[in-house]
Amino acid sequence: MADKIFITWTHIQEASRLIADNARDMNYDAVIGIQRGGLIPAVIISHELGIPMYSLNCSLRDHVHKPTMIDIPTAKLDEHHVEHRQKYLCVDDINDSGETFRFLQEMFDQRNLEVDYAVIHDNVPSEFSVDYWVEKIDKDKNPVWIVYPWEK
């Protein structure tokens, strides 16, 4: 059995604020939080950036649940009524294998959404490259189990 690393609420708050600080100049229109692990960091980031947050239910590993696509706008009108593509920051707690993000990227591409990705923990062997991460881990070298404060 893998060792467990217990993450504190304070760590989540600090990590989420760090992501928000790094993403601040990107002018995202909204944050998309992946249920369940990405919701709390997404709420913090949303508040820090002063932008709306949407949630998306997608769990390919634990519950084999395909995403329920939320009704998020694909474009917005500027002051001259010219349509511009919306830009989103998609947040989850961990980029483990990359499977969830790859699946979502295909779905976002079909809707012509511009999306960047942020996580607290980024697993080096993942097959998906995120735009923002706070800590790199390598589960191939050290197969730890990260326990977030909202988990049992």
KOLLOMI-660381 format. One record per residue (C-alpha): x, y, z; residue number from 1. Coordinates in steps of 0.2 Angstrom, whole numbers, plus 5000, padded with zeros to 4 digits. Example, Ala and Ser with C-alpha at 12.3 -4.5 7.8 and 13.67 -1.06 7.14 Angstrom:
BEGIN
{{5062; 4978; 5039}; 1}
{{5068; 4995; 5036}; 2}
This chain:
BEGIN
{{5000; 5000; 5000}; 1}
{{5006; 5017; 4996}; 2}
{{5011; 5030; 5009}; 3}
{{4998; 5044; 5012}; 4}
{{5001; 5062; 5012}; 5}
{{4988; 5072; 5021}; 6}
{{4985; 5090; 5014}; 7}
{{4979; 5103; 5025}; 8}
{{4965; 5116; 5022}; 9}
{{4979; 5130; 5024}; 10}
{{4989; 5121; 5010}; 11}
{{4974; 5121; 4998}; 12}
{{4971; 5140; 5001}; 13}
{{4989; 5145; 4999}; 14}
{{4991; 5134; 4983}; 15}
{{4974; 5140; 4976}; 16}
{{4979; 5158; 4979}; 17}
{{4996; 5155; 4971}; 18}
{{4988; 5148; 4955}; 19}
{{4976; 5163; 4955}; 20}
{{4991; 5175; 4956}; 21}
{{5000; 5166; 4942}; 22}
{{4985; 5166; 4931}; 23}
{{4979; 5184; 4935}; 24}
{{4986; 5192; 4919}; 25}
{{4978; 5179; 4907}; 26}
{{4961; 5188; 4908}; 27}
{{4950; 5172; 4910}; 28}
{{4931; 5174; 4908}; 29}
{{4927; 5161; 4921}; 30}
{{4934; 5146; 4931}; 31}
{{4928; 5128; 4928}; 32}
{{4929; 5117; 4943}; 33}
{{4930; 5098; 4941}; 34}
{{4919; 5089; 4953}; 35}
{{4923; 5084; 4966}; 36}
{{4942; 5087; 4970}; 37}
{{4943; 5103; 4959}; 38}
{{4928; 5112; 4966}; 39}
{{4936; 5120; 4982}; 40}
{{4952; 5126; 4973}; 41}
{{4941; 5133; 4959}; 42}
{{4930; 5142; 4971}; 43}
{{4945; 5150; 4979}; 44}
{{4953; 5154; 4962}; 45}
{{4936; 5161; 4956}; 46}
{{4935; 5173; 4971}; 47}
{{4954; 5178; 4970}; 48}
{{4951; 5183; 4951}; 49}
{{4934; 5190; 4953}; 50}
{{4926; 5179; 4939}; 51}
{{4912; 5167; 4939}; 52}
{{4914; 5148; 4942}; 53}
{{4905; 5134; 4934}; 54}
{{4906; 5116; 4939}; 55}
{{4908; 5101; 4928}; 56}
{{4905; 5083; 4934}; 57}
{{4918; 5071; 4927}; 58}
{{4925; 5056; 4935}; 59}
{{4933; 5043; 4923}; 60}
{{4942; 5034; 4936}; 61}
{{4933; 5032; 4952}; 62}
{{4915; 5032; 4946}; 63}
{{4917; 5030; 4927}; 64}
{{4906; 5045; 4925}; 65}
{{4906; 5054; 4909}; 66}
{{4905; 5073; 4910}; 67}
{{4889; 5082; 4911}; 68}
{{4892; 5097; 4901}; 69}
{{4887; 5113; 4909}; 70}
{{4879; 5127; 4899}; 71}
{{4894; 5139; 4898}; 72}
{{4895; 5152; 4885}; 73}
{{4907; 5149; 4870}; 74}
{{4908; 5168; 4866}; 75}
{{4905; 5185; 4873}; 76}
{{4901; 5202; 4865}; 77}
{{4913; 5216; 4867}; 78}
{{4907; 5235; 4869}; 79}
{{4906; 5235; 4850}; 80}
{{4895; 5220; 4849}; 81}
{{4909; 5210; 4841}; 82}
{{4909; 5192; 4847}; 83}
{{4925; 5185; 4855}; 84}
{{4929; 5167; 4861}; 85}
{{4927; 5165; 4880}; 86}
{{4943; 5159; 4889}; 87}
{{4942; 5147; 4904}; 88}
{{4953; 5140; 4917}; 89}
{{4949; 5122; 4921}; 90}
{{4954; 5117; 4939}; 91}
{{4956; 5100; 4947}; 92}
{{4965; 5094; 4963}; 93}
{{4977; 5083; 4954}; 94}
{{4983; 5079; 4936}; 95}
{{4986; 5060; 4940}; 96}
{{4986; 5050; 4923}; 97}
{{4980; 5065; 4912}; 98}
{{4965; 5054; 4906}; 99}
{{4952; 5066; 4913}; 100}
{{4960; 5081; 4906}; 101}
{{4962; 5073; 4889}; 102}
{{4944; 5068; 4889}; 103}
{{4938; 5086; 4893}; 104}
{{4950; 5094; 4881}; 105}
{{4942; 5084; 4867}; 106}
{{4925; 5090; 4873}; 107}
{{4930; 5108; 4875}; 108}
{{4938; 5107; 4857}; 109}
{{4921; 5101; 4850}; 110}
{{4913; 5117; 4858}; 111}
{{4927; 5128; 4852}; 112}
{{4931; 5133; 4870}; 113}
{{4949; 5141; 4874}; 114}
{{4954; 5132; 4890}; 115}
{{4969; 5132; 4901}; 116}
{{4972; 5119; 4915}; 117}
{{4977; 5121; 4933}; 118}
{{4980; 5108; 4947}; 119}
{{4988; 5108; 4964}; 120}
{{4998; 5092; 4961}; 121}
{{5005; 5087; 4944}; 122}
{{5011; 5069; 4942}; 123}
{{5026; 5069; 4931}; 124}
{{5021; 5053; 4922}; 125}
{{5004; 5061; 4917}; 126}
{{5001; 5061; 4898}; 127}
{{4993; 5078; 4899}; 128}
{{5002; 5094; 4902}; 129}
{{4994; 5107; 4913}; 130}
{{4997; 5126; 4912}; 131}
{{4998; 5129; 4931}; 132}
{{5003; 5118; 4945}; 133}
{{5009; 5121; 4962}; 134}
{{5018; 5104; 4966}; 135}
{{5026; 5091; 4955}; 136}
{{5025; 5073; 4961}; 137}
{{5031; 5057; 4953}; 138}
{{5020; 5043; 4957}; 139}
{{5031; 5031; 4947}; 140}
{{5046; 5034; 4959}; 141}
{{5036; 5037; 4975}; 142}
{{5018; 5030; 4974}; 143}
{{5011; 5041; 4987}; 144}
{{4992; 5043; 4990}; 145}
{{4987; 5061; 4992}; 146}
{{4973; 5064; 5004}; 147}
{{4964; 5081; 5002}; 148}
{{4955; 5088; 5017}; 149}
{{4938; 5085; 5009}; 150}
{{4941; 5067; 5008}; 151}
{{4936; 5054; 5021}; 152}
